[in-house]
Amino acid sequence: MTHWIIRHKVEDFDRWKLVFDDHDETRRANGFGGFQLFQTAENPNEVVILFEIKDVNLAKQFAVSTDLRNEMKKAGVSD
């Protein structure tokens, strides 16, 4: 099984989490499986996500998609 680790700094965790949860079906349709979500102890607005990847090529395409970039902007991802 392939995994990806993603780290984001977000403006507001609660706002980010709502958008992240709403986008779950789209992620799954684009090669992503389950995930584990972590917040760093020093900054609750820094998140780390460990994703299971079911289709690497599809996930890579989605990772650079306009749809994902727009959702990240809407969610307040700051880096």
N, C-alpha and C positions, 0 to 999 in steps of 0.2 A: 504494500500500500504506500502510495506517495503522500507526503505531507508538505504543506507550505506554512511558514511562520510569517505573519504580517504584524508590523508594529505601526501604530498611528498615535499621533498626538491629536486630541480633539478639543474643541472649544468648550463643550459641555457634554459630559458622558451620557446623561439621561436623554438629551436630544439625539445624540449620535446613536444610542441603543435603539430608539424607536425606529429610526430610518434603517438601521442594520437589520432589525427583525422584520420589517416590512419587505426587505429585499431578499429574504431567504429563498423563496420559490424561484426567483430569477437566478440566484447563485447555483441552486441545485440543478436547474435546467442547463447550466453552463459548466458542468463538470465538477462542481464542488459537492462534497458530502457533508458529514457532520463536522463539528468544530468544538473547541474548548476556548473559552474567553477568559482573559486575565486582565486585571488592572494592576499597575505597579504600586508598590507600597508608598513610594515617595510622591506620586502624582496620580490621583484617581482619573485624571483626564488623559493618561497615557495607557493605551490598551495594546495587548498582545493577543493575537488570535492564532491558534493552531488548527488549520483546516485539513481534513482528509480530502484528497483529490482523486476523483473517480476517472476523469478523462483529462489527462495533462494537456493535450493540444487544445481542447475546448476551453479549459481553464485559462491557458495562456492568452487565447484570443479575447476572452472576457476581461482579463486583467488590464488590457490596454484599450478597452472599449469606451466609447463616448458615454454610454449608459452608466457604466461604473463611475467614471469621472464626475458625471452630473450628480449621482447619488452621494458621492463622497463630499462634494461641495455643499449639497443640501444638508448633509449630516454635520458639517462643521469640521471636517478633517483639516487640520492646519499644517500638516507636513506629510 
